[in-house]
Amino acid sequence: MEVRIELKPGVMDPEAESVEKSLALLGLTSVPHVTTARIYDLEFHGVSISEARQLADEAVERLLANPVIHRVTVRRGPT
Amino acid sequence: MEVRIELKPGVMDPEAESVEKSLALLGLTSVPHVTTARIYDLEFHGVSISEARQLADEAVERLLANPVIHRVTVRRGPT
């Protein structure tokens, strides 16, 4: 299962800002708007797809994400 | 353009190890093998797709990735 953790809109993303600034300083001809995300790829063994999804949801809720600032997507993956 | 940066096989991933240990401590009924990746979503404006890809490749090479330890995929996205 691939867990993708992004910041909610409006939450500061200092790493993304720093990337934008650095790309501008490097003289890139067009500087993009940057956003970041963290991927956790959880590879379960000996469990069904639906159990794996449930366990991934549990991992997100209890450990990986903070619902106040994070938007989370869980999908079968990685692609 | 979505830039996905993973660690090459054999490179230590302490964050992933820490997630595995924490999930075990939390008593998850099945503990997955965990790998992590970093996503940079680069949103270019006023450039063609092929220019955007070229600029993303340049950003990867000059700033975002270290070819010694990172495996990089660039694709149109996010999905």
Backbone of each chain as ProteinMPNN parsed JSONL, in Angstrom:
{"seq_chain_A": "MEVRIELKPGVMDPEAESVEKSLALLGLTSVPHVTTARIYDLEFHGVSISEARQLADEAVERLLANPVIHRVTVRRGPT", "coords_chain_A": {"N_chain_A": [[0.837, -1.186, 0.0], [0.5, 2.194, -0.825], [1.151, 5.045, 0.911], [0.439, 8.382, 0.781], [1.435, 11.438, 1.907], [0.476, 14.66, 2.201], [0.738, 18.232, 2.714], [-1.95, 20.121, 4.058], [-3.786, 22.62, 2.218], [-2.684, 25.918, 2.823], [-1.105, 25.307, 4.964], [2.161, 25.918, 6.026], [5.002, 25.256, 3.981], [8.042, 24.902, 4.339], [10.222, 23.564, 3.174], [9.513, 23.319, 0.499], [9.403, 26.024, -0.192], [12.048, 26.708, 0.115], [13.187, 25.173, -1.897], [12.099, 26.421, -4.158], [13.291, 28.973, -3.964], [15.976, 28.286, -4.194], [16.069, 27.223, -6.771], [15.499, 29.499, -8.237], [17.762, 31.019, -7.605], [19.682, 29.451, -8.789], [19.257, 30.092, -11.349], [17.367, 28.954, -13.04], [15.398, 28.9, -15.972], [12.645, 29.05, -15.882], [10.835, 29.257, -12.976], [9.282, 26.906, -11.0], [6.129, 26.546, -9.214], [6.317, 24.939, -6.155], [5.412, 21.991, -4.454], [5.506, 19.645, -1.734], [5.583, 16.143, -0.881], [5.291, 13.254, 1.217], [6.088, 9.897, 0.851], [5.106, 6.757, 2.067], [5.816, 3.553, 1.527], [4.151, 0.684, 2.156], [4.705, -2.581, 2.591], [2.98, -5.342, 2.85], [2.913, -8.724, 4.032], [1.41, -11.892, 3.534], [-1.187, -11.137, 4.08], [-4.541, -10.231, 3.146], [-5.655, -8.06, 0.426], [-7.648, -6.34, 1.377], [-7.287, -6.474, 4.117], [-4.711, -5.426, 4.226], [-5.174, -2.825, 3.427], [-6.706, -1.932, 5.548], [-4.884, -2.163, 7.656], [-2.991, -0.325, 6.771], [-4.466, 2.033, 6.906], [-4.77, 2.104, 9.649], [-2.11, 2.445, 10.453], [-1.618, 4.975, 9.406], [-3.387, 6.538, 10.888], [-2.56, 6.115, 13.523], [0.137, 6.634, 13.586], [1.491, 7.812, 11.252], [0.397, 10.192, 10.183], [-0.785, 13.548, 10.811], [-3.857, 14.669, 11.42], [-4.571, 17.33, 11.57], [-2.87, 18.869, 10.003], [-2.235, 17.376, 7.755], [-3.014, 15.901, 4.572], [-4.117, 12.857, 3.435], [-3.545, 10.132, 1.243], [-4.304, 6.812, 0.475], [-3.327, 4.108, -1.41], [-3.343, 1.214, -3.596], [-0.19, 0.178, -4.491], [3.335, 0.562, -5.102], [2.952, 2.483, -8.136]], "CA_chain_A": [[0.0, 0.0, 0.0], [1.265, 3.436, -0.866], [0.573, 6.137, 1.684], [0.98, 9.669, 0.346], [1.095, 12.446, 2.91], [0.709, 16.025, 1.744], [0.272, 19.256, 3.644], [-3.2, 20.753, 3.656], [-3.617, 23.985, 1.708], [-2.595, 26.909, 3.891], [-0.053, 24.929, 5.906], [3.484, 26.315, 5.53], [5.861, 24.179, 3.496], [9.338, 25.583, 4.217], [11.127, 22.878, 2.258], [9.107, 23.703, -0.855], [9.827, 27.413, -0.401], [13.494, 26.716, -0.034], [13.48, 24.649, -3.236], [11.781, 27.487, -5.125], [14.32, 30.015, -3.878], [17.243, 27.763, -4.712], [15.965, 27.104, -8.234], [15.628, 30.857, -8.761], [19.177, 31.407, -7.472], [20.463, 28.687, -9.771], [19.033, 30.688, -12.667], [16.451, 28.189, -13.888], [14.72, 29.89, -16.823], [11.287, 29.218, -15.364], [10.82, 28.678, -11.63], [7.949, 26.354, -10.762], [5.546, 26.48, -7.872], [6.727, 23.629, -5.641], [4.82, 21.41, -3.248], [6.193, 18.4, -1.4], [4.793, 15.093, -0.245], [6.069, 12.133, 1.728], [5.5, 8.601, 0.523], [5.507, 5.555, 2.792], [5.335, 2.35, 0.854], [4.003, -0.368, 3.176], [4.624, -3.859, 1.871], [2.508, -6.372, 3.776], [3.03, -10.108, 3.562], [0.518, -12.86, 4.148], [-2.509, -10.596, 4.398], [-5.315, -9.915, 1.943], [-5.641, -6.645, 0.041], [-8.516, -5.512, 2.225], [-6.609, -6.372, 5.415], [-3.572, -4.517, 4.064], [-5.696, -1.446, 3.415], [-7.128, -1.607, 6.907], [-3.672, -1.958, 8.45], [-2.379, 0.935, 6.33], [-5.272, 3.108, 7.509], [-4.45, 2.148, 11.081], [-0.762, 3.03, 10.569], [-1.757, 6.411, 9.138], [-4.1, 7.181, 11.978], [-1.876, 6.016, 14.814], [1.562, 6.994, 13.55], [2.147, 8.517, 10.143], [-0.133, 11.502, 9.793], [-1.445, 14.431, 11.761], [-5.025, 15.112, 10.658], [-4.713, 18.791, 11.588], [-2.099, 19.515, 8.929], [-1.938, 16.492, 6.622], [-4.012, 15.262, 3.729], [-3.527, 11.536, 3.208], [-4.177, 9.205, 0.295], [-3.771, 5.45, 0.541], [-3.749, 3.355, -2.597], [-2.491, 0.081, -3.932], [0.924, 0.719, -5.256], [3.545, 1.734, -5.937], [2.679, 2.316, -9.569]], "C_chain_A": [[0.88, 1.247, 0.0], [0.509, 4.539, -0.128], [1.241, 7.431, 1.237], [0.491, 10.741, 1.305], [1.484, 13.83, 2.407], [0.296, 16.992, 2.838], [-1.042, 19.83, 3.132], [-2.921, 22.146, 3.113], [-3.6, 24.97, 2.868], [-1.555, 26.574, 4.939], [1.302, 25.269, 5.276], [4.279, 25.101, 5.082], [7.252, 24.771, 3.256], [10.302, 24.893, 3.261], [10.805, 23.265, 0.811], [9.555, 25.133, -1.166], [11.321, 27.488, -0.654], [13.915, 26.175, -1.406], [13.214, 25.728, -4.288], [12.879, 28.55, -5.146], [15.623, 29.531, -4.498], [17.207, 27.645, -6.231], [16.077, 28.478, -8.887], [17.094, 31.301, -8.722], [20.055, 30.675, -8.477], [20.231, 29.202, -11.188], [18.184, 29.845, -13.603], [15.577, 29.166, -14.685], [13.256, 30.08, -16.446], [11.222, 28.515, -14.015], [9.411, 28.178, -11.321], [7.437, 26.68, -9.365], [5.785, 25.058, -7.366], [5.85, 23.228, -4.464], [5.514, 20.07, -2.984], [5.199, 17.395, -0.835], [5.735, 14.0, 0.217], [5.328, 10.868, 1.343], [6.025, 7.554, 1.503], [4.948, 4.376, 2.026], [5.342, 1.206, 1.867], [3.75, -1.69, 2.459], [4.259, -4.958, 2.875], [2.678, -7.754, 3.17], [2.016, -10.983, 4.276], [-0.804, -12.288, 4.627], [-3.224, -10.257, 3.092], [-5.224, -8.418, 1.635], [-6.477, -5.803, 1.009], [-7.937, -5.394, 3.635], [-5.449, -5.369, 5.33], [-4.051, -3.067, 4.082], [-6.097, -1.006, 4.823], [-5.917, -1.32, 7.809], [-2.987, -0.651, 8.066], [-3.142, 2.119, 6.922], [-4.952, 3.255, 8.991], [-3.07, 2.792, 11.296], [-0.815, 4.54, 10.359], [-2.32, 7.118, 10.358], [-3.27, 7.223, 13.254], [-0.447, 6.516, 14.785], [1.942, 8.022, 12.481], [1.661, 9.947, 9.915], [-0.751, 12.246, 10.959], [-2.636, 15.06, 11.033], [-5.217, 16.626, 10.643], [-4.022, 19.417, 10.378], [-1.929, 18.659, 7.679], [-3.178, 16.037, 5.871], [-3.393, 13.943, 3.274], [-4.288, 10.783, 2.121], [-3.493, 7.854, 0.425], [-4.248, 4.728, -0.708], [-2.855, 2.144, -2.791], [-1.356, 0.607, -4.777], [2.187, 0.06, -4.794], [3.243, 1.434, -7.4], [3.992, 2.164, -10.305]], "O_chain_A": [[1.867, 1.333, 0.729], [-0.608, 4.909, -0.49], [2.463, 7.562, 1.307], [-0.711, 10.927, 1.491], [2.662, 14.131, 2.214], [-0.41, 16.62, 3.776], [-1.228, 20.004, 1.928], [-1.939, 22.781, 3.497], [-4.41, 24.865, 3.789], [-1.155, 27.439, 5.719], [1.549, 24.936, 4.117], [4.239, 24.048, 5.72], [7.606, 25.102, 2.124], [11.111, 25.554, 2.61], [11.705, 23.507, 0.006], [10.028, 25.417, -2.267], [11.79, 28.229, -1.517], [14.877, 26.658, -2.003], [14.017, 25.919, -5.202], [13.336, 28.969, -6.21], [16.289, 30.263, -5.23], [18.197, 27.933, -6.902], [16.673, 28.617, -9.955], [17.602, 31.883, -9.681], [21.052, 31.217, -8.955], [20.926, 28.798, -12.12], [18.265, 29.996, -14.822], [15.075, 30.144, -14.132], [12.69, 31.151, -16.666], [11.516, 27.323, -13.914], [8.452, 28.949, -11.377], [8.198, 27.038, -8.466], [5.49, 24.088, -8.065], [5.581, 24.04, -3.579], [6.042, 19.444, -3.903], [4.118, 17.758, -0.372], [6.832, 13.838, -0.316], [4.109, 10.772, 1.487], [7.229, 7.468, 1.745], [3.733, 4.229, 1.898], [6.394, 0.811, 2.371], [2.721, -1.882, 1.812], [5.1, -5.436, 3.637], [2.597, -7.931, 1.955], [1.789, -10.834, 5.476], [-1.469, -12.878, 5.479], [-2.586, -10.026, 2.064], [-4.78, -7.621, 2.461], [-6.078, -4.709, 1.409], [-8.07, -4.353, 4.279], [-5.236, -4.57, 6.243], [-3.413, -2.196, 4.675], [-5.86, 0.131, 5.23], [-5.919, -0.38, 8.605], [-2.463, 0.054, 8.929], [-2.538, 3.088, 7.382], [-4.872, 4.363, 9.521], [-2.893, 3.59, 12.217], [-0.134, 5.293, 11.055], [-1.808, 8.146, 10.8], [-3.267, 8.22, 13.976], [0.132, 6.795, 15.835], [2.638, 8.994, 12.775], [2.434, 10.811, 9.5], [-1.179, 11.655, 11.95], [-2.454, 15.884, 10.136], [-5.943, 17.15, 9.799], [-4.526, 20.378, 9.796], [-1.516, 19.172, 6.64], [-4.24, 15.819, 6.453], [-2.264, 13.923, 2.783], [-5.519, 10.796, 2.085], [-2.267, 7.764, 0.479], [-5.437, 4.738, -1.024], [-1.763, 2.056, -2.229], [-1.571, 1.407, -5.688], [2.103, -0.965, -4.117], [3.276, 0.283, -7.838], [4.001, 2.011, -11.526]]}, "seq_chain_B": "MEVRIELKPGVMDPEAESVEKSLALLGLTSVPHVTTARIYDLEFHGVSISEARQLADEAVERLLANPVIHRVTVRRGPT", "coords_chain_B": {"N_chain_B": [[5.106, 18.711, -13.134], [5.934, 15.651, -11.658], [8.312, 14.811, -9.361], [9.868, 12.035, -8.137], [11.684, 10.857, -5.503], [13.621, 8.294, -4.49], [15.422, 6.104, -2.245], [18.329, 4.381, -3.289], [18.534, 0.788, -3.624], [20.0, -0.817, -0.83], [20.918, 1.462, 0.358], [20.834, 2.953, 3.514], [17.774, 3.491, 5.288], [16.781, 5.196, 7.657], [14.44, 6.433, 8.598], [12.384, 4.838, 7.61], [12.969, 2.448, 8.928], [12.515, 3.225, 11.535], [9.776, 3.7, 11.425], [8.837, 1.088, 10.971], [9.62, -0.158, 13.376], [8.123, 1.334, 15.215], [5.504, 0.719, 14.435], [5.441, -1.968, 15.067], [5.758, -1.79, 17.848], [3.379, -0.507, 18.449], [1.694, -2.566, 18.202], [0.542, -3.466, 15.835], [-1.156, -5.848, 13.884], [0.019, -7.052, 11.678], [3.184, -6.353, 10.597], [4.433, -4.196, 8.22], [6.953, -4.267, 5.57], [8.751, -1.33, 5.156], [9.283, 1.376, 2.959], [10.516, 4.607, 2.023], [9.75, 7.634, 0.244], [10.399, 10.753, -1.387], [8.399, 13.327, -2.606], [8.476, 15.854, -5.032], [6.437, 18.186, -6.268], [6.404, 19.91, -9.152], [5.187, 22.757, -10.478], [4.907, 24.174, -13.381], [4.501, 27.239, -15.165], [3.346, 28.643, -18.203], [5.099, 27.321, -19.897], [5.977, 24.756, -22.28], [5.043, 21.244, -22.27], [7.292, 19.69, -22.866], [9.382, 21.441, -22.384], [8.925, 21.815, -19.655], [9.507, 19.289, -18.68], [12.233, 19.175, -19.259], [13.179, 21.255, -17.656], [12.494, 20.231, -15.159], [14.141, 17.98, -15.068], [16.569, 19.313, -14.993], [16.363, 20.619, -12.526], [16.352, 18.411, -10.828], [18.892, 17.372, -11.291], [20.599, 19.462, -10.552], [19.839, 20.233, -8.028], [17.889, 18.662, -6.496], [18.41, 15.882, -6.201], [20.756, 13.316, -5.266], [22.881, 11.566, -7.135], [24.376, 9.424, -6.246], [23.087, 8.144, -4.146], [20.366, 8.267, -4.668], [17.41, 7.264, -6.443], [15.623, 8.371, -9.155], [12.468, 9.367, -10.415], [10.751, 11.034, -12.964], [7.704, 12.358, -13.859], [4.711, 13.261, -15.664], [2.337, 14.838, -13.699], [0.633, 15.705, -10.63], [-0.902, 12.46, -10.212]], "CA_chain_B": [[5.907, 17.493, -13.188], [6.12, 15.05, -10.341], [9.632, 14.213, -9.159], [9.83, 11.091, -7.016], [13.063, 10.542, -5.127], [13.73, 7.146, -3.585], [16.792, 5.688, -1.969], [18.738, 3.18, -4.022], [18.61, -0.408, -2.77], [21.271, -0.897, -0.113], [21.148, 2.69, 1.119], [20.085, 2.939, 4.768], [16.599, 4.355, 5.353], [16.476, 5.184, 9.087], [13.054, 6.8, 8.874], [11.571, 3.646, 7.344], [13.215, 1.499, 10.025], [11.848, 3.745, 12.722], [8.338, 3.461, 11.245], [8.597, -0.349, 11.202], [9.719, -0.436, 14.82], [6.99, 1.952, 15.913], [4.287, -0.04, 14.134], [5.524, -3.187, 15.87], [5.492, -1.398, 19.241], [1.957, -0.173, 18.58], [0.943, -3.81, 18.209], [-0.126, -3.756, 14.56], [-1.197, -7.312, 13.781], [1.029, -7.448, 10.69], [4.061, -5.192, 10.409], [4.9, -4.214, 6.832], [8.256, -3.705, 5.2], [8.479, 0.068, 4.824], [10.262, 2.214, 2.277], [10.021, 5.984, 1.94], [10.14, 8.415, -0.93], [10.071, 12.174, -1.301], [7.818, 13.841, -3.844], [8.435, 17.287, -5.291], [5.558, 18.478, -7.389], [6.855, 21.172, -9.749], [4.09, 23.238, -11.314], [5.434, 25.241, -14.247], [3.485, 28.028, -15.883], [3.781, 29.307, -19.433], [6.085, 26.564, -20.664], [5.394, 23.543, -22.865], [5.3, 20.011, -21.523], [8.664, 19.197, -23.05], [10.246, 22.361, -21.632], [8.732, 21.535, -18.229], [10.256, 18.077, -18.351], [13.651, 19.522, -19.296], [13.452, 22.053, -16.462], [12.424, 19.335, -14.006], [15.388, 17.204, -15.081], [17.651, 20.208, -14.56], [16.188, 20.814, -11.079], [16.775, 17.168, -10.177], [20.341, 17.206, -11.417], [21.36, 20.531, -9.907], [19.419, 20.55, -6.65], [17.013, 17.811, -5.677], [18.827, 14.497, -5.967], [22.16, 12.921, -5.233], [22.896, 10.337, -7.937], [25.053, 8.325, -5.551], [22.177, 7.412, -3.266], [18.948, 8.413, -5.032], [16.817, 6.844, -7.702], [14.672, 9.447, -9.436], [11.538, 9.26, -11.547], [10.035, 12.27, -13.275], [6.565, 12.077, -14.728], [3.641, 14.245, -15.601], [1.495, 14.497, -12.573], [0.359, 14.482, -9.904], [-2.043, 11.672, -10.689]], "C_chain_B": [[6.084, 16.948, -11.774], [7.475, 14.346, -10.28], [9.545, 13.314, -7.936], [11.25, 10.641, -6.729], [13.07, 9.431, -4.095], [15.191, 6.877, -3.286], [17.111, 4.45, -2.794], [18.772, 1.983, -3.083], [19.988, -0.472, -2.102], [21.588, 0.353, 0.684], [20.25, 2.657, 2.358], [18.911, 3.907, 4.722], [16.129, 4.386, 6.81], [15.034, 5.552, 9.387], [12.135, 5.591, 8.673], [11.736, 2.625, 8.474], [12.482, 1.921, 11.281], [10.336, 3.54, 12.625], [8.017, 1.985, 11.502], [8.603, -0.674, 12.692], [8.52, 0.116, 15.57], [5.704, 1.182, 15.665], [4.275, -1.344, 14.93], [5.196, -2.877, 17.334], [4.021, -1.066, 19.472], [1.076, -1.424, 18.532], [0.143, -4.081, 16.945], [-0.054, -5.262, 14.298], [-0.251, -7.846, 12.703], [1.874, -6.219, 10.389], [4.648, -5.237, 8.996], [6.387, -3.884, 6.713], [7.993, -2.306, 4.662], [9.618, 0.656, 4.002], [9.654, 3.61, 2.149], [10.444, 6.606, 0.617], [9.718, 9.853, -0.7], [9.502, 12.583, -2.652], [7.993, 15.355, -3.888], [7.523, 17.486, -6.482], [5.921, 19.867, -7.919], [5.806, 21.62, -10.761], [4.601, 24.436, -12.12], [4.284, 25.974, -14.931], [4.103, 28.64, -17.129], [4.919, 28.605, -20.141], [5.413, 25.298, -21.198], [5.723, 22.333, -21.989], [6.763, 19.584, -21.655], [9.669, 20.124, -22.364], [10.157, 22.074, -20.132], [9.536, 20.3, -17.825], [11.76, 18.356, -18.288], [14.054, 20.309, -18.034], [13.419, 21.184, -15.201], [13.699, 18.486, -13.925], [16.558, 18.052, -14.577], [17.578, 20.433, -13.041], [16.668, 19.587, -10.307], [18.292, 17.096, -10.132], [21.106, 18.224, -10.571], [20.993, 20.726, -8.447], [18.813, 19.377, -5.873], [17.592, 16.454, -5.319], [20.338, 14.346, -5.948], [22.264, 11.572, -5.947], [23.588, 9.155, -7.267], [24.044, 7.482, -4.749], [20.717, 7.412, -3.726], [18.606, 7.802, -6.385], [15.657, 7.803, -7.972], [13.752, 9.068, -10.585], [10.826, 10.594, -11.722], [8.883, 11.905, -14.195], [5.563, 13.217, -14.663], [2.73, 13.869, -14.464], [1.13, 15.75, -11.85], [-0.854, 13.752, -10.479], [-3.222, 11.92, -9.759]], "O_chain_B": [[6.347, 17.692, -10.828], [7.747, 13.417, -11.04], [9.197, 13.76, -6.843], [11.934, 10.11, -7.603], [12.59, 9.6, -2.974], [16.083, 7.359, -3.984], [16.262, 3.578, -2.973], [19.009, 2.136, -1.885], [21.009, -0.211, -2.738], [22.427, 0.322, 1.584], [19.057, 2.368, 2.263], [19.028, 5.01, 4.187], [15.184, 3.682, 7.166], [14.456, 5.033, 10.342], [11.224, 5.353, 9.467], [10.763, 2.016, 8.919], [11.908, 1.1, 11.996], [9.685, 3.241, 13.626], [7.035, 1.671, 12.174], [7.721, -1.365, 13.2], [7.967, -0.544, 16.45], [4.899, 1.008, 16.58], [3.227, -1.775, 15.41], [4.448, -3.612, 17.979], [3.482, -1.31, 20.552], [-0.126, -1.359, 18.785], [-0.827, -4.839, 16.973], [0.999, -5.875, 14.473], [0.229, -8.975, 12.809], [1.357, -5.18, 9.98], [5.292, -6.218, 8.624], [6.992, -3.309, 7.618], [7.12, -2.114, 3.815], [10.789, 0.45, 4.322], [8.433, 3.771, 2.166], [11.383, 6.146, -0.033], [8.804, 10.135, 0.075], [10.044, 12.236, -3.702], [7.701, 16.054, -2.918], [7.808, 17.006, -7.58], [5.766, 20.87, -7.222], [5.568, 20.953, -11.767], [4.711, 25.551, -11.61], [3.24, 25.394, -15.23], [5.245, 29.098, -17.108], [5.641, 29.235, -20.915], [4.417, 24.828, -20.647], [6.565, 22.4, -21.094], [7.39, 19.169, -20.68], [10.68, 19.667, -21.83], [11.165, 22.086, -19.426], [10.164, 20.271, -16.766], [12.466, 17.861, -17.41], [15.103, 20.07, -17.437], [14.22, 21.38, -14.287], [14.263, 18.3, -12.846], [17.418, 17.574, -13.837], [18.602, 20.437, -12.358], [17.31, 19.71, -9.264], [18.895, 16.806, -9.099], [22.121, 17.901, -9.955], [21.762, 21.327, -7.697], [19.185, 19.131, -4.726], [17.301, 15.923, -4.248], [21.079, 15.138, -6.53], [21.795, 10.557, -5.434], [23.402, 8.01, -7.679], [24.152, 6.257, -4.692], [19.915, 6.628, -3.218], [19.398, 7.824, -7.326], [14.809, 8.016, -7.105], [14.191, 8.52, -11.597], [10.361, 11.201, -10.757], [9.075, 11.217, -15.198], [5.568, 14.025, -13.735], [2.392, 12.698, -14.291], [1.306, 16.826, -12.422], [-1.708, 14.345, -11.138], [-4.299, 11.359, -9.964]]}, "name": "protein", "num_of_chains": 2, "seq": "MEVRIELKPGVMDPEAESVEKSLALLGLTSVPHVTTARIYDLEFHGVSISEARQLADEAVERLLANPVIHRVTVRRGPTMEVRIELKPGVMDPEAESVEKSLALLGLTSVPHVTTARIYDLEFHGVSISEARQLADEAVERLLANPVIHRVTVRRGPT"}
